[in-house]
Amino acid sequence: MNAIALMLRRNDDGDRTGKGIMTLAALMFLLAIAALVSLHSGATEVGLADLLRYLFGDASALPEQDRMILESVRLPRTVLGLLVGAGLGVSGAMMQGLFRNPLADPGIVGVTSGAAFAAVTAIVLGGTVLAPLQALLGLHFLPIMAFLGGLANTLVLYAIATRNGQTSTTALILSGIAIGAMSAAATGLLIFLADDRQLRDITFWSLGSLSGASYAKVTATLPFILAILAATPFVARGLDALVLGDAAAYHMGISVQRLKKLSILAVAAACGATVAVAGSISFVGIVVPHLLRLAIGPSHRFLLPASALGGAALLLFADSVARVVVAPAELPIGIITAILGAPVFLMLLLGRTGRAQMENLQ
């Protein structure tokens, strides 16, 4: 019986490995299509055939004006959208594995609330108290403030939840709720003090957008996204073991405390960077990993890279829709991701398979 069980387990692993590889290949193809659509779409459309010729090395395929639009506006926007989506997707998968809950969100570690408070502070006080700092940092003032705010909240949360060298998952969640409420209260006070122009800036930032994409933002975001992607092979096995609980993972040879610290800091850095350059974008970090977990299983060896690819593809498609649905104006991308993500999330949550998987992860 033991031999038969072992054989069945190996066959199941083989089936899941094949399914995982096929899913990754399909997501890579989907991401390539999403990137092509992103480069093609906009108030001024670039011909698809000419675009393909240009991408394959024929620089004369596009008129000079289209080439300038592509190289100066759409290419950095597409790359930034890819980085932001990948960061949100893999961060969501990592948090769901760490907290053993498919409803977990990257914002649970305090990144979103801290970044929002710091960004609103920059908008409201940038012309008065923080004017010297704004003059020093220039256009990078708001992104840097948002990143530092998210990182500071995360470090405070981690310090509160860690006692005697051990980080409690329950304490992280409860502390995250408390710190999020305090940050929201402080943000609300600043919004109350803001004038009409500042209120418009705050509203637009809070809904998320890639409209300010530039090569400078791509360069600033790239190291943080590469860092969390590089961390995925080192945390995948630990996150798989953590499903059985901290004690079981420890007896399997996993350094649970190191795993939690690495995961939380990687998520904080990646999400802080994405929120800083693109504002608050919802549902990508929840829906994409949840949907992929139902498709390829709970193994983080495939789930983490698949979530990065899926998040990038979803964000690029959402950004393309945001640019053309009310052209020449542009919708905030957070509205599109919420419209796309909320119904899918509810279907997954209310579905039989989704309920069963939630019970297994508790």
C-alpha positions as CSV (number, residue, x, y, z in Angstrom):
1,M,0.0,0.0,0.0
2,N,2.8,2.4,0.8
3,A,4.4,1.7,-2.6
4,I,1.1,2.4,-4.3
5,A,0.6,5.6,-2.4
6,L,4.1,6.7,-3.2
7,M,3.6,5.9,-6.9
8,L,0.3,7.9,-6.9
9,R,2.0,10.8,-5.2
10,R,4.8,10.8,-7.8
11,N,2.3,10.7,-10.6
12,D,0.3,13.5,-9.1
13,D,3.5,15.6,-8.7
14,G,4.3,14.8,-12.4
15,D,0.9,15.9,-13.5
16,R,1.1,19.1,-11.5
17,T,4.6,19.8,-12.8
18,G,3.4,19.4,-16.4
19,K,0.4,21.6,-15.7
20,G,2.6,24.3,-14.0
21,I,5.0,24.4,-17.0
22,M,2.1,24.6,-19.4
23,T,0.5,27.4,-17.4
24,L,3.8,29.4,-17.3
25,A,4.2,29.0,-21.0
26,A,0.6,30.2,-21.6
27,L,1.1,33.2,-19.3
28,M,4.3,34.2,-21.1
29,F,2.4,34.2,-24.4
30,L,-0.5,36.1,-22.8
31,L,2.0,38.7,-21.4
32,A,3.6,39.1,-24.8
33,I,0.1,39.8,-26.3
34,A,-0.7,42.2,-23.5
35,A,2.6,44.1,-24.1
36,L,1.8,44.3,-27.8
37,V,-1.7,45.6,-27.1
38,S,-0.3,48.2,-24.7
39,L,2.2,49.5,-27.3
40,H,-0.5,49.5,-30.0
41,S,-3.3,51.2,-28.0
42,G,-3.9,54.8,-27.1
43,A,-5.4,58.0,-28.3
44,T,-3.1,57.7,-31.4
45,E,-3.0,54.2,-32.6
46,V,0.2,52.7,-34.0
47,G,-0.4,50.3,-36.8
48,L,-0.1,46.7,-35.6
49,A,1.8,45.5,-38.7
50,D,4.1,48.4,-38.7
51,L,4.7,48.0,-34.9
52,L,5.6,44.3,-35.4
53,R,8.1,45.2,-38.1
54,Y,9.6,47.9,-35.9
55,L,9.9,45.5,-32.9
56,F,11.7,43.0,-35.2
57,G,14.4,45.6,-36.1
58,D,12.9,47.6,-39.0
59,A,13.3,51.2,-37.7
60,S,11.9,52.7,-40.9
61,A,8.6,50.8,-40.4
62,L,7.1,53.7,-38.3
63,P,6.8,57.4,-39.2
64,E,8.9,59.6,-37.0
65,Q,6.0,60.9,-34.9
66,D,4.7,57.4,-34.2
67,R,8.3,56.3,-33.3
68,M,8.6,59.2,-30.9
69,I,5.3,58.3,-29.2
70,L,6.3,54.7,-28.9
71,E,9.8,55.2,-27.6
72,S,9.2,58.2,-25.3
73,V,5.7,57.4,-24.0
74,R,4.4,53.9,-24.6
75,L,7.5,51.8,-24.1
76,P,8.3,53.1,-20.6
77,R,4.7,52.9,-19.7
78,T,4.5,49.3,-20.9
79,V,7.6,48.3,-19.0
80,L,6.5,50.1,-15.9
81,G,3.1,48.4,-16.1
82,L,4.8,45.0,-16.4
83,L,6.9,45.7,-13.3
84,V,4.1,47.0,-11.2
85,G,1.8,44.1,-12.2
86,A,4.5,41.5,-11.6
87,G,5.3,43.1,-8.2
88,L,1.7,43.1,-7.1
89,G,1.0,39.6,-8.3
90,V,3.9,37.9,-6.7
91,S,3.5,39.9,-3.5
92,G,-0.1,38.8,-3.2
93,A,0.9,35.1,-3.7
94,M,3.6,35.5,-1.1
95,M,1.3,37.0,1.5
96,Q,-1.4,34.5,0.9
97,G,1.1,31.7,1.5
98,L,2.7,33.4,4.5
99,F,-0.7,34.0,6.2
100,R,-2.2,30.7,4.9
101,N,-5.2,32.6,3.7
102,P,-6.2,33.2,0.1
103,L,-7.8,36.5,1.1
104,A,-4.5,38.0,2.3
105,D,-3.4,41.1,0.5
106,P,0.0,42.9,0.2
107,G,-1.6,45.8,2.1
108,I,-1.8,43.6,5.2
109,V,1.8,44.5,6.1
110,G,1.1,48.2,6.2
111,V,2.5,49.2,2.8
112,T,-0.6,50.7,1.3
113,S,-1.7,52.7,4.3
114,G,1.8,54.0,5.0
115,A,2.4,54.9,1.4
116,A,-1.0,56.6,1.2
117,F,-0.4,58.7,4.3
118,A,3.1,59.7,3.1
119,A,1.8,60.6,-0.4
120,V,-1.0,62.7,1.0
121,T,1.5,64.4,3.3
122,A,3.6,65.2,0.3
123,I,0.7,66.6,-1.6
124,V,-0.7,68.7,1.2
125,L,2.5,69.9,2.8
126,G,4.7,70.0,-0.2
127,G,4.3,73.7,-0.8
128,T,4.8,74.7,2.8
129,V,6.5,72.6,5.5
130,L,8.1,70.2,3.1
131,A,8.9,72.8,0.4
132,P,12.7,72.5,0.8
133,L,12.5,68.7,0.5
134,Q,10.3,69.0,-2.5
135,A,12.7,71.5,-4.1
136,L,15.6,69.1,-3.5
137,L,13.8,66.0,-4.9
138,G,11.9,67.6,-7.7
139,L,9.6,65.2,-9.6
140,H,10.7,62.3,-7.4
141,F,9.4,63.9,-4.2
142,L,6.0,62.1,-4.2
143,P,7.3,58.6,-5.2
144,I,10.1,58.7,-2.7
145,M,7.8,59.9,0.1
146,A,5.3,57.1,-0.7
147,F,8.0,54.5,-0.7
148,L,9.4,55.6,2.6
149,G,6.0,55.8,4.2
150,G,5.1,52.2,3.2
151,L,8.5,50.9,4.3
152,A,8.3,52.7,7.7
153,N,4.8,51.3,8.4
154,T,6.1,47.8,7.6
155,L,9.1,48.1,9.8
156,V,7.0,49.4,12.7
157,L,4.5,46.6,12.2
158,Y,7.2,43.9,12.1
159,A,8.8,45.3,15.3
160,I,5.4,45.2,17.1
161,A,4.6,41.7,16.0
162,T,8.1,40.3,16.9
163,R,8.7,39.1,20.5
164,N,11.8,37.1,21.7
165,G,12.9,36.7,18.1
166,Q,9.6,35.2,16.9
167,T,7.1,36.9,14.7
168,S,3.4,36.1,15.3
169,T,1.2,35.9,12.2
170,T,-1.8,36.8,14.3
171,A,0.0,39.8,15.8
172,L,0.9,40.9,12.3
173,I,-2.7,40.9,11.1
174,L,-4.1,42.6,14.2
175,S,-1.3,45.1,14.3
176,G,-1.7,45.8,10.6
177,I,-5.4,46.6,11.2
178,A,-4.5,49.0,14.1
179,I,-1.7,50.7,12.2
180,G,-3.9,50.9,9.0
181,A,-6.6,52.6,11.0
182,M,-4.2,55.1,12.5
183,S,-2.7,55.9,9.1
184,A,-6.2,56.3,7.7
185,A,-7.1,58.7,10.4
186,A,-4.0,60.8,9.9
187,T,-4.6,60.7,6.1
188,G,-8.2,61.9,6.7
189,L,-7.0,64.8,8.8
190,L,-4.7,65.9,6.0
191,I,-7.4,65.6,3.4
192,F,-9.6,67.8,5.6
193,L,-6.9,70.4,5.5
194,A,-6.3,70.2,1.8
195,D,-7.5,72.7,-0.8
196,D,-9.5,71.9,-4.0
197,R,-6.4,71.4,-6.2
198,Q,-4.8,69.1,-3.6
199,L,-8.0,67.1,-3.2
200,R,-8.0,66.4,-7.0
201,D,-4.4,65.3,-6.8
202,I,-5.1,63.1,-3.9
203,T,-8.1,61.5,-5.6
204,F,-6.2,60.8,-8.8
205,W,-3.2,59.3,-7.0
206,S,-5.4,57.1,-4.8
207,L,-7.1,55.5,-7.8
208,G,-3.8,54.6,-9.5
209,S,-2.4,55.4,-12.9
210,L,0.6,54.7,-15.1
211,S,0.2,58.1,-16.9
212,G,3.4,59.5,-15.4
213,A,5.5,56.6,-16.6
214,S,9.1,57.4,-17.5
215,Y,12.4,55.7,-17.8
216,A,13.5,57.2,-14.5
217,K,10.5,55.5,-12.7
218,V,11.3,52.2,-14.5
219,T,14.9,52.5,-13.3
220,A,13.8,53.3,-9.8
221,T,11.2,50.4,-9.6
222,L,13.3,47.7,-11.4
223,P,15.7,46.8,-8.5
224,F,12.8,46.2,-6.0
225,I,10.8,44.0,-8.4
226,L,13.9,42.0,-9.4
227,A,14.7,41.6,-5.7
228,I,11.3,40.0,-4.9
229,L,11.5,37.8,-8.0
230,A,15.0,36.7,-7.1
231,A,13.7,35.8,-3.6
232,T,10.9,33.5,-4.9
233,P,13.1,30.3,-5.3
234,F,14.3,30.7,-1.7
235,V,10.8,31.1,-0.1
236,A,8.8,28.7,-2.3
237,R,9.6,25.5,-0.4
238,G,9.2,27.3,2.9
239,L,5.7,28.6,2.0
240,D,4.7,25.1,0.9
241,A,5.7,23.8,4.3
242,L,4.1,26.6,6.2
243,V,0.7,25.5,5.1
244,L,1.0,22.7,7.7
245,G,1.8,25.3,10.5
246,D,4.8,27.0,11.9
247,A,5.8,24.0,14.1
248,A,5.5,21.5,11.3
249,A,7.5,23.7,8.9
250,Y,10.2,24.1,11.6
251,H,10.5,20.3,12.0
252,M,10.8,20.0,8.2
253,G,14.0,22.1,8.4
254,I,12.5,25.5,7.5
255,S,13.8,28.6,9.3
256,V,10.3,30.0,9.8
257,Q,11.5,33.3,11.3
258,R,13.9,33.9,8.5
259,L,11.2,33.0,6.0
260,K,8.7,35.5,7.5
261,K,11.3,38.2,7.7
262,L,12.5,37.8,4.1
263,S,8.9,37.6,2.7
264,I,7.6,40.6,4.6
265,L,10.6,42.8,3.7
266,A,10.5,41.7,0.0
267,V,6.8,42.4,-0.2
268,A,7.2,45.8,1.6
269,A,9.9,46.9,-0.8
270,A,8.2,45.7,-3.9
271,C,4.7,47.1,-3.0
272,G,6.2,50.3,-1.7
273,A,7.9,50.8,-5.0
274,T,4.8,50.0,-7.0
275,V,2.5,52.2,-4.9
276,A,5.1,55.0,-5.2
277,V,5.2,55.1,-9.0
278,A,1.6,54.0,-9.8
279,G,-0.6,54.9,-6.8
280,S,-3.0,52.5,-5.2
281,I,-4.1,49.7,-7.5
282,S,-6.5,47.1,-6.0
283,F,-7.4,43.5,-6.6
284,V,-4.3,42.5,-8.6
285,G,-2.6,41.0,-5.6
286,I,-5.7,39.1,-4.5
287,V,-7.4,37.9,-7.6
288,V,-4.4,36.8,-9.7
289,P,-2.8,34.4,-7.2
290,H,-6.1,33.1,-6.0
291,L,-7.2,32.3,-9.6
292,L,-3.9,30.7,-10.4
293,R,-3.9,28.6,-7.3
294,L,-7.2,27.1,-8.4
295,A,-5.7,26.4,-11.8
296,I,-2.3,24.9,-11.0
297,G,-2.5,24.0,-7.3
298,P,-0.8,25.4,-4.2
299,S,2.8,24.7,-5.1
300,H,4.6,28.0,-4.8
301,R,7.4,26.8,-7.1
302,F,5.0,27.5,-9.9
303,L,2.5,29.8,-8.2
304,L,4.9,32.6,-7.5
305,P,6.3,33.1,-11.0
306,A,2.9,32.5,-12.5
307,S,1.4,35.2,-10.3
308,A,4.1,37.6,-11.5
309,L,3.3,36.8,-15.1
310,G,-0.4,36.9,-14.6
311,G,-0.3,40.2,-12.6
312,A,1.8,41.9,-15.3
313,A,-0.6,40.7,-18.1
314,L,-3.7,41.8,-16.2
315,L,-2.3,45.3,-15.4
316,L,-1.2,45.8,-19.0
317,F,-4.6,44.8,-20.4
318,A,-6.3,47.1,-17.7
319,D,-4.1,50.0,-18.6
320,S,-4.8,49.5,-22.3
321,V,-8.6,49.6,-21.6
322,A,-8.1,52.7,-19.4
323,R,-6.4,54.6,-22.2
324,V,-9.0,53.9,-25.0
325,V,-12.4,53.6,-23.2
326,V,-12.8,57.4,-22.8
327,A,-10.1,58.5,-25.3
328,P,-8.5,61.1,-25.6
329,A,-9.1,61.2,-21.8
330,E,-7.9,58.4,-19.5
331,L,-9.5,56.5,-16.7
332,P,-7.5,55.8,-13.5
333,I,-6.3,52.2,-13.8
334,G,-7.6,51.4,-10.3
335,I,-11.1,51.7,-11.5
336,I,-10.5,49.2,-14.3
337,T,-8.8,46.6,-12.0
338,A,-11.7,46.9,-9.5
339,I,-14.3,46.5,-12.2
340,L,-12.5,43.4,-13.6
341,G,-11.3,42.0,-10.3
342,A,-14.2,42.4,-7.9
343,P,-16.7,40.2,-9.8
344,V,-14.1,37.5,-10.4
345,F,-13.1,37.5,-6.8
346,L,-16.7,37.2,-5.7
347,M,-17.3,34.3,-8.0
348,L,-14.1,32.5,-6.7
349,L,-15.1,33.3,-3.1
350,L,-18.7,32.0,-3.5
351,G,-17.8,29.0,-5.7
352,R,-17.5,25.5,-4.3
353,T,-13.9,25.1,-5.2
354,G,-12.9,28.4,-3.7
355,R,-14.7,27.6,-0.4
356,A,-13.0,24.3,-0.2
357,Q,-9.6,25.8,-0.8
358,M,-10.1,28.5,1.8
359,E,-11.0,25.8,4.3
360,N,-7.8,23.9,3.4
361,L,-5.6,27.0,3.9
362,Q,-7.0,27.9,7.3
